[in-house]
Amino acid sequence: MITGPDPSQIEKSGLIITADDQRCFLCGEATADPSVMWSGFSEDVFLHAACAVEMTLRLMRDVHELEHRTGHRLAWVQT
């Protein structure tokens, strides 16, 4: 989800999610709108756009390494 005012979301729910007063999950610096927000089991994660890209690349690298170490393809399962 992208934080900050989005007219289409305001009209539907009246809710605005803001990144103000939050810290980036990756770099720890303050965030502001617009930012990327992910909701997880225990908390919301806020990221600068560039940090979201960096984290995505790192996560995909880690999955790739795990696949090679285990010999199992985790990212995509053919049916």
Secondary structure by P-SEA (a helix, b strand, c coil): ccccccaaaaacccbbbbccccccccccccccccbbbbbcccbbbbbcaaaaaaaaaaaaaaaaaaaaaaccccccccc
